[in-house]
Protein backbone atom coordinates (compact mmCIF):
# COMPACT_ATOMS: atom_id res chain seq x y z
CA UNK A 1 0.00 0.00 0.00
CA UNK A 2 1.34 3.41 -0.97
CA UNK A 3 2.18 5.90 1.79
CA UNK A 4 -0.05 8.83 0.73
CA UNK A 5 2.30 11.78 1.20
CA UNK A 6 0.36 15.03 0.98
CA UNK A 7 2.56 17.81 2.32
CA UNK A 8 5.98 18.54 3.75
CA UNK A 9 7.05 21.31 6.09
CA UNK A 10 10.65 22.35 6.62
CA UNK A 11 11.20 24.11 9.93
CA UNK A 12 14.53 25.94 10.22
CA UNK A 13 15.59 26.18 13.86
CA UNK A 14 18.31 27.87 15.87
CA UNK A 15 19.06 26.49 19.32
CA UNK A 16 21.89 27.32 21.70
CA UNK A 17 23.77 24.53 23.45
CA UNK A 18 24.14 24.75 27.21
CA UNK A 19 27.93 24.78 26.77
CA UNK A 20 30.32 25.10 23.84
CA UNK A 21 31.27 21.72 22.33
CA UNK A 22 34.94 21.75 21.31
CA UNK A 23 36.73 19.26 19.05
CA UNK A 24 40.00 19.33 17.11
CA UNK A 25 38.14 21.33 14.43
CA UNK A 26 36.82 24.09 16.68
CA UNK A 27 33.83 24.94 18.89
CA UNK A 28 30.08 24.87 18.37
CA UNK A 29 27.54 26.53 20.65
CA UNK A 30 24.68 27.68 18.43
CA UNK A 31 23.17 24.90 16.32
CA UNK A 32 21.14 25.69 13.21
CA UNK A 33 19.25 22.79 11.65
CA UNK A 34 16.00 21.63 10.05
CA UNK A 35 13.07 19.66 11.34
CA UNK A 36 11.29 17.99 8.44
CA UNK A 37 7.61 17.20 8.84
CA UNK A 38 5.75 14.98 6.38
CA UNK A 39 1.95 14.75 6.49
CA UNK A 40 -0.21 12.08 4.90
CA UNK A 41 -3.78 12.26 3.64
CA UNK A 42 -5.12 11.14 7.03
CA UNK A 43 -3.35 13.88 8.96
CA UNK A 44 -0.59 11.70 10.41
CA UNK A 45 2.71 13.52 10.86
CA UNK A 46 6.25 12.17 10.72
CA UNK A 47 9.35 14.08 11.82
CA UNK A 48 13.02 14.02 10.86
CA UNK A 49 16.02 16.17 11.76
CA UNK A 50 19.04 17.40 9.82
CA UNK A 51 22.52 17.11 11.34
CA UNK A 52 24.75 19.15 9.00
CA UNK A 53 26.60 22.03 10.65
CA UNK A 54 26.84 25.63 9.46
CA UNK A 55 30.34 25.03 8.10
CA UNK A 56 31.78 21.95 6.31
CA UNK A 57 34.17 20.79 9.05
CA UNK A 58 32.67 17.35 9.64
CA UNK A 59 31.69 16.50 6.07
CA UNK A 60 31.29 18.62 2.96
CA UNK A 61 27.63 19.26 3.79
CA UNK A 62 26.30 22.38 5.51
CA UNK A 63 22.94 23.76 6.55
CA UNK A 64 22.74 25.73 3.30
CA UNK A 65 23.74 22.87 1.01
CA UNK A 66 21.16 20.66 2.71
CA UNK A 67 18.46 23.21 2.01
CA UNK A 68 19.56 23.52 -1.63
CA UNK A 69 19.48 19.75 -2.23
CA UNK A 70 16.21 19.22 -0.36
CA UNK A 71 14.38 22.05 -2.15
CA UNK A 72 15.74 21.58 -5.65
CA UNK A 73 16.11 17.82 -5.93
CA UNK A 74 14.77 15.59 -3.15
CA UNK A 75 11.32 17.12 -2.82
CA UNK A 76 10.84 16.82 -6.57
CA UNK A 77 11.69 13.11 -6.35
CA UNK A 78 9.04 12.63 -3.65
CA UNK A 79 6.50 14.55 -5.72
CA UNK A 80 7.08 12.38 -8.79
CA UNK A 81 7.20 8.93 -7.17
CA UNK A 82 5.02 6.71 -5.00
CA UNK A 83 6.49 5.21 -1.83
CA UNK A 84 5.34 1.77 -0.73
CA UNK A 85 7.82 1.38 2.14
CA UNK A 86 10.45 3.69 3.69
CA UNK A 87 13.30 1.65 2.18
CA UNK A 88 12.11 2.91 -1.21
CA UNK A 89 13.32 6.41 -0.33
CA UNK A 90 16.99 5.38 -0.34
CA UNK A 91 16.65 3.89 -3.83
CA UNK A 92 14.77 6.91 -5.15
CA UNK A 93 17.33 9.33 -3.72
CA UNK A 94 20.26 7.35 -5.17
CA UNK A 95 20.11 9.45 -8.34
CA UNK A 96 21.51 12.31 -6.23
CA UNK A 97 25.20 11.86 -5.41
CA UNK A 98 26.16 11.88 -1.70
CA UNK A 99 24.43 14.73 0.23
CA UNK A 100 23.61 12.04 2.78
CA UNK A 101 22.57 14.42 5.54
CA UNK A 102 20.02 16.10 3.30
CA UNK A 103 18.63 12.70 2.31
CA UNK A 104 18.42 11.48 5.91
CA UNK A 105 16.50 14.60 6.93
CA UNK A 106 13.55 13.54 4.76
CA UNK A 107 13.96 9.77 5.01
CA UNK A 108 13.77 9.92 8.81
CA UNK A 109 10.45 11.75 8.69
CA UNK A 110 9.03 9.14 6.32
CA UNK A 111 10.16 6.32 8.63
CA UNK A 112 8.43 8.04 11.56
CA UNK A 113 5.26 8.55 9.50
CA UNK A 114 5.27 4.91 8.38
CA UNK A 115 5.59 3.64 11.97
CA UNK A 116 2.75 5.88 13.10
CA UNK A 117 0.54 4.67 10.26
CA UNK A 118 1.31 1.09 11.32
CA UNK A 119 0.72 2.03 14.98
CA UNK A 120 4.07 0.59 16.07
CA UNK A 121 7.22 2.10 17.61
CA UNK A 122 9.91 3.11 15.14
CA UNK A 123 12.29 0.72 16.89
CA UNK A 124 9.99 -2.21 16.03
CA UNK A 125 9.42 -0.94 12.49
CA UNK A 126 13.15 -1.18 11.74
CA UNK A 127 13.59 -4.55 13.46
CA UNK A 128 14.87 -3.52 16.88
CA UNK A 129 14.19 -5.67 19.92
CA UNK A 130 15.71 -3.90 22.93
CA UNK A 131 13.53 -2.23 25.54
CA UNK A 132 16.38 -0.17 26.93
CA UNK A 133 19.78 0.97 25.66
CA UNK A 134 23.08 1.80 27.34
CA UNK A 135 24.49 5.25 26.67
CA UNK A 136 27.80 6.99 27.09
CA UNK A 137 28.74 10.65 27.00
CA UNK A 138 30.87 12.66 24.58
CA UNK A 139 33.01 15.28 26.29
CA UNK A 140 34.48 18.12 24.26
CA UNK A 141 37.98 19.48 24.81
CA UNK A 142 38.01 21.28 28.16
CA UNK A 143 40.04 24.39 29.14
CA UNK A 144 42.15 22.44 31.64
CA UNK A 145 42.72 18.84 32.72
CA UNK A 146 41.18 19.77 36.06
CA UNK A 147 37.99 20.84 34.27
CA UNK A 148 37.99 17.59 32.31
CA UNK A 149 38.38 15.44 35.42
CA UNK A 150 35.58 17.33 37.13
CA UNK A 151 33.32 16.84 34.12
CA UNK A 152 34.08 13.12 33.94
CA UNK A 153 33.41 12.72 37.66
CA UNK A 154 30.00 14.34 37.19
CA UNK A 155 29.01 11.89 34.45
CA UNK A 156 30.46 8.89 36.27
CA UNK A 157 28.22 9.80 39.20
CA UNK A 158 25.25 10.02 36.82
CA UNK A 159 25.97 6.46 35.70
CA UNK A 160 26.96 6.95 32.06
CA UNK A 161 28.43 3.72 30.72
CA UNK A 162 31.36 5.18 28.76
CA UNK A 163 33.33 8.43 28.50
CA UNK A 164 34.41 9.69 25.07
CA UNK A 165 37.29 12.15 25.32
CA UNK A 166 38.11 14.45 22.39
CA UNK A 167 41.82 14.63 21.59
CA UNK A 168 44.15 16.47 19.20
CA UNK A 169 47.93 16.79 18.80
CA UNK A 170 49.35 18.33 21.96
CA UNK A 171 46.23 17.38 23.90
CA UNK A 172 46.18 13.60 23.88
CA UNK A 173 48.43 11.09 25.61
CA UNK A 174 49.18 13.28 28.64
CA UNK A 175 45.52 14.08 29.07
CA UNK A 176 44.37 10.47 28.75
CA UNK A 177 47.06 9.28 31.17
CA UNK A 178 45.76 11.69 33.76
CA UNK A 179 42.18 10.59 33.12
CA UNK A 180 43.10 6.93 33.45
CA UNK A 181 45.02 7.63 36.65
CA UNK A 182 41.92 9.16 38.26
CA UNK A 183 39.42 6.73 36.69
CA UNK A 184 41.21 3.35 36.51
CA UNK A 185 38.07 1.28 35.91
CA UNK A 186 35.93 3.62 33.80
CA UNK A 187 35.35 2.64 30.14
CA UNK A 188 37.14 5.36 28.13
CA UNK A 189 37.62 5.99 24.44
CA UNK A 190 39.42 8.73 22.53
CA UNK A 191 38.02 10.62 19.53
CA UNK A 192 40.52 12.33 17.25
CA UNK A 193 38.22 13.65 14.50
CA UNK A 194 40.92 13.03 11.84
CA UNK A 195 43.56 15.12 13.64
CA UNK A 196 46.55 12.80 13.00
CA UNK A 197 48.58 11.30 10.17
CA UNK A 198 50.22 7.93 9.72
CA UNK A 199 53.50 9.58 10.77
CA UNK A 200 52.02 9.85 14.29
CA UNK A 201 51.85 6.06 14.68
CA UNK A 202 54.70 5.85 17.21
CA UNK A 203 53.14 8.59 19.28
CA UNK A 204 49.71 6.97 19.19
CA UNK A 205 51.18 3.64 20.30
CA UNK A 206 51.44 5.18 23.76
CA UNK A 207 47.67 4.85 24.01
CA UNK A 208 48.03 1.05 24.05
CA UNK A 209 49.04 1.19 27.72
CA UNK A 210 45.85 2.99 28.80
CA UNK A 211 43.26 0.27 28.29
CA UNK A 212 41.07 2.34 25.97
CA UNK A 213 37.97 0.86 24.36
CA UNK A 214 39.02 2.43 21.05
CA UNK A 215 40.48 5.42 19.28
CA UNK A 216 37.94 6.90 16.91
CA UNK A 217 38.87 8.27 13.47
CA UNK A 218 42.54 9.11 14.05
CA UNK A 219 43.27 9.83 10.36
CA UNK A 220 41.50 11.66 7.54
CA UNK A 221 38.20 10.31 6.28
CA UNK A 222 39.55 9.21 2.88
CA UNK A 223 42.57 7.40 4.35
CA UNK A 224 41.04 3.96 4.83
CA UNK A 225 44.22 2.26 3.59
CA UNK A 226 46.33 4.26 6.05
CA UNK A 227 43.93 3.34 8.83
CA UNK A 228 44.59 -0.31 7.97
CA UNK A 229 48.34 0.33 8.26
CA UNK A 230 47.85 2.14 11.57
CA UNK A 231 45.66 -0.63 12.98
CA UNK A 232 48.50 -3.07 12.29
CA UNK A 233 50.68 -0.90 14.55
CA UNK A 234 48.19 -0.43 17.38
CA UNK A 235 46.72 -2.83 19.91
CA UNK A 236 44.00 -0.28 20.67
CA UNK A 237 41.02 -0.91 18.35
CA UNK A 238 40.42 1.75 15.72
CA UNK A 239 36.82 2.85 15.23
CA UNK A 240 35.87 4.55 11.98
CA UNK A 241 33.38 7.41 11.87
CA UNK A 242 33.87 10.03 9.14
CA UNK A 243 35.28 7.39 6.76
CA UNK A 244 32.01 5.44 6.61
CA UNK A 245 29.38 6.99 4.34
CA UNK A 246 27.84 3.82 2.96
CA UNK A 247 27.73 0.04 3.13
CA UNK A 248 30.43 0.02 0.42
CA UNK A 249 32.75 2.02 2.69
CA UNK A 250 32.05 -0.32 5.59
CA UNK A 251 32.80 -3.39 3.47
CA UNK A 252 36.08 -1.88 2.28
CA UNK A 253 37.18 -0.88 5.79
CA UNK A 254 36.41 -4.28 7.27
CA UNK A 255 38.01 -6.27 4.45
CA UNK A 256 41.17 -4.14 4.61
CA UNK A 257 41.36 -4.41 8.39
CA UNK A 258 41.14 -0.63 8.76
CA UNK A 259 39.06 -0.85 11.91
CA UNK A 260 37.71 -3.23 14.52
CA UNK A 261 34.65 -1.11 15.41
CA UNK A 262 32.30 1.13 13.40
CA UNK A 263 30.34 4.17 14.57
CA UNK A 264 27.06 4.40 12.64
CA UNK A 265 25.44 7.83 12.33
CA UNK A 266 22.12 8.06 10.52
CA UNK A 267 22.83 11.41 8.90
CA UNK A 268 26.34 10.54 7.77
CA UNK A 269 25.24 7.38 5.92
CA UNK A 270 22.09 8.82 4.34
CA UNK A 271 19.33 7.48 6.56
CA UNK A 272 18.00 4.60 8.60
CA UNK A 273 17.82 2.18 5.67
CA UNK A 274 21.55 2.43 4.90
CA UNK A 275 22.34 2.38 8.63
CA UNK A 276 20.47 -0.94 8.89
CA UNK A 277 22.43 -2.37 5.96
CA UNK A 278 25.74 -1.44 7.55
CA UNK A 279 24.54 -2.86 10.87
CA UNK A 280 23.56 -6.16 9.24
CA UNK A 281 26.91 -6.49 7.46
CA UNK A 282 28.81 -5.76 10.69
CA UNK A 283 26.71 -8.34 12.54
CA UNK A 284 27.57 -10.94 9.90
CA UNK A 285 31.28 -10.15 10.27
CA UNK A 286 31.27 -9.80 14.07
CA UNK A 287 32.20 -6.10 14.04
CA UNK A 288 30.77 -4.20 17.04
CA UNK A 289 28.87 -1.01 16.23
CA UNK A 290 27.56 1.93 18.22
CA UNK A 291 25.52 5.02 17.46
CA UNK A 292 27.35 8.33 17.39
CA UNK A 293 25.82 11.72 18.06
CA UNK A 294 25.75 14.97 16.10
CA UNK A 295 24.50 17.32 18.84
CA UNK A 296 20.93 16.42 17.89
CA UNK A 297 17.81 17.94 19.35
CA UNK A 298 15.01 15.64 20.47
CA UNK A 299 13.76 14.37 17.10
CA UNK A 300 17.18 13.25 15.91
CA UNK A 301 17.92 11.86 19.37
CA UNK A 302 14.73 9.77 19.19
CA UNK A 303 15.78 8.32 15.82
CA UNK A 304 19.16 7.38 17.32
CA UNK A 305 17.44 5.60 20.20
CA UNK A 306 15.35 3.54 17.78
CA UNK A 307 18.41 2.61 15.69
CA UNK A 308 20.36 1.51 18.76
CA UNK A 309 17.75 -1.17 19.53
CA UNK A 310 19.20 -3.27 16.69
CA UNK A 311 21.16 -6.24 18.01
CA UNK A 312 24.72 -5.43 16.88
CA UNK A 313 24.72 -2.09 18.72
CA UNK A 314 26.65 -3.68 21.58
CA UNK A 315 28.57 -0.62 22.76
CA UNK A 316 27.14 2.47 24.51
CA UNK A 317 26.40 5.30 22.07
CA UNK A 318 26.47 9.09 22.35
CA UNK A 319 22.72 9.48 22.89
CA UNK A 320 22.88 11.39 26.18
CA UNK A 321 19.81 12.98 27.75
CA UNK A 322 18.30 16.19 26.39
CA UNK A 323 19.32 18.26 29.43
CA UNK A 324 22.99 17.54 28.77
CA UNK A 325 22.76 19.67 25.62
CA UNK A 326 19.69 21.89 25.81
CA UNK A 327 18.00 24.08 28.39
CA UNK A 328 14.77 23.21 26.57
CA UNK A 329 14.32 20.49 23.96
CA UNK A 330 11.64 20.30 21.26
CA UNK A 331 10.05 17.02 22.38
CA UNK A 332 7.93 15.88 25.30
CA UNK A 333 8.88 14.10 27.37
CA UNK A 334 12.52 14.99 26.91
CA UNK A 335 15.02 12.15 26.56
CA UNK A 336 16.12 11.18 30.05
CA UNK A 337 18.94 8.92 31.23
CA UNK A 338 18.90 6.96 34.49
CA UNK A 339 22.05 5.13 35.55
CA UNK A 340 23.37 5.27 32.02
CA UNK A 341 20.25 3.71 30.51
CA UNK A 342 17.45 5.07 28.29
CA UNK A 343 14.15 3.25 28.23
CA UNK A 344 13.00 2.83 24.65
CA UNK A 345 9.56 4.43 24.16
CA UNK A 346 6.73 2.09 23.18
CA UNK A 347 4.46 4.71 21.59
CA UNK A 348 3.98 4.72 17.80
CA UNK A 349 6.69 6.35 15.69
CA UNK A 350 9.63 7.98 17.42
CA UNK A 351 7.73 7.68 20.70
CA UNK A 352 8.03 11.32 21.71
CA UNK A 353 5.61 14.15 20.99
CA UNK A 354 6.95 17.26 19.29
CA UNK A 355 6.48 20.23 21.63
CA UNK A 356 4.63 22.62 19.32
CA UNK A 357 5.37 25.70 21.44
CA UNK A 358 9.06 24.90 21.65
CA UNK A 359 9.20 24.16 17.93
CA UNK A 360 7.63 27.52 17.19
CA UNK A 361 9.91 29.28 19.69
CA UNK A 362 13.10 28.10 18.00
CA UNK A 363 11.89 28.27 14.38
CA UNK A 364 13.44 31.09 12.34
CA UNK A 365 11.88 30.08 9.01
CA UNK A 366 9.13 27.73 7.83
CA UNK A 367 8.49 26.50 4.29
CA UNK A 368 5.65 24.28 3.09
CA UNK A 369 5.67 22.04 0.00
CA UNK A 370 2.86 20.05 -1.57
CA UNK A 371 3.69 16.41 -2.28
C-alpha angles and dihedrals in degrees: 000000000000119000100237102224110192108166143001129207124197113203115194110207138187118200130171120226118231089240136010113269110218127195134162087280098054141271134310125194106147114055121200116190146138133258109204118206122191120191127197130208091268094055097256114147130210125192135208134173134217120227105190115121128229091258129038098249098120099036132343091271125098137178090265096047089049091054091048094051094043095049100039103035120007098049090050090054091053091048093053100043139057119232119214097173134004092252087068090070093067091053093046092049092049090091087072113073117237112315085133096166092055090049093048091052091066099030091057092055091051091051090052091048092049092052091049091050089051090045093232134117115266089239090061092043091060095043102263120151107182121108093197136021134209116236137195132195132247113218120198123219108291128213093247139008087246090058090048093051091049091050093049091049090054093054094042088056089050089056102245109169099222139016119220112200120198113225139183135172108299091019105064131070096031091048095047092047090056091047092050091048091057096037106035096164102035117111104246134180132180125226117201101176091215094305097139141061132216087261087070092064095108091049093048091050086075088073090067090078094057101069095236121177089225147319110243123219100336095171136043119295095249094049099090092139091052090049088056090053091048093049088056088058098045132068089196109090115249116224118200122217117149091032094064114078099144146007087268090059091048092051091050094048094049095045092049092047091239093144144008096207134036129209110212117205118182095216096046094054097042103259147322095300094059090041089057091050092052090046092052093049091049090049090053091051096040095244112150116231135192136184117254126206133234099193089273126184119227100290095053090042090055091052089051091052091053092048092050091061089076111107102245092058090099099150127069112264134212095261098124122171122285094249091061089068110019137044086210126013127203097240136071124249095025118229107272131191124208119187091341094307133111119201109226110238117243097203119109118279119358088348097233128092118234109242100233094198093050091046090053092045094057098036114109096174137013128195128183127205130187115230 
